[in-house]
Amino acid sequence: MRVFGIVLIIVGILMMVFTGINFQKKENVAKIGPVEINKKENKHVGWPTYVGGIVAVAGVVMAVAGGKKK
């Protein structure tokens, strides 16, 4: 559980630094014999900065709770 908390902390910090990712999707529009028509479309997946903070705080809680032994 402690390792998962550390991973969440790292992911949360990265989410705060990078507020989204961009990628390009290639779609086949038409194929007529040997001729192909393709379409490239830019996509963006974004998230608010505070979500990264929430994930990082959850990671800290999990790392602290996982570190306590009875």
Buried (B, 14 or more C-beta within 10 A) or exposed (E): EEEEBBEBBEBBBEBBEEEEEEEEEEEEEEEEEEEEEEEEEEEEEEBEEEEBBEBBEBBBEBBEEBEEEE
